[in-house]
């Protein structure tokens, strides 16, 4: 199944559902993540995509989970065009299962979630909330309640195969709108209580539309067009060169003495090699 996101509405309620299996697997491979780290990174990237679905074209969102557990920090950048990138500070974390599930909460630990919204030429806005469990979905729900004061529910899941690849990943995000009727909210709450885990729904073949139909069972629902999702990093050789220029002449001279330099992108693990001759060109630009 290809990765995609679909938006739906019912009276007084809107929701987004996403299938992210392939892009989470790409992130796992790029960062060589161990299973617990894969689950944490996959949930964070999926959650960021769901939050970004509300944004305008020129906007973007960054979700940062910072805890005192062994993962240290998880970061995901998402855009309304369906692209996302992300990394975990320590990808080599794999804790024992906790009641049959990946112990993401223990791996994240105590700390905070930070959500930064970039709105074109205006100053970016950052909201934050204390982590309630470290399981990512509950923390995003808490952030929306505390920082944005919206009644919401976020569910995220990553199913990992015995060979440590990603078998299924995705999530949904529901938000009550002003004036939502109590009967609709009660029906939605009842539906949520009877839903199977999100990763189980995806592994059984449910797409985003099927998940939304289960969420809105018993309610009149309008489903909108599907958006393709993908792992995509904005790094490039030109951007890395500009970063090298910003380091200053002394730093570049040391690299030239060493004979070369290698720059690795945090978000996608792409490596950029610069020879002494190429570094000399960078130094000339600085001078």
Buried (B, 14 or more C-beta within 10 A) or exposed (E): EEBBBBBBBBBBBBBBBBBBBBBBBBBBBBBEBBBBBBBBBBBBBBBBBBBBBBBEEEBBBBBBBBBEBBBBBBBBBBBBBBBBBBBBBBBEBBBEEEEEEBBBBBBBBBBBBBBBBBBEEEEEEEBBBEBBBBBBBBBBBBBBBBBBEBBBBBBBBBBBEEEEBBBBBBBBBBBBEEEBEEEBBEBBEEBBEEBEEBBEBBBEEBBBBBBBBBBBBEBEBEBEEBBEBBBBBEBEEEEBBEEBBEBEBEEBBEBBEEEEBEBEBBBBBBEBEBEEEBBBEBBEEBE
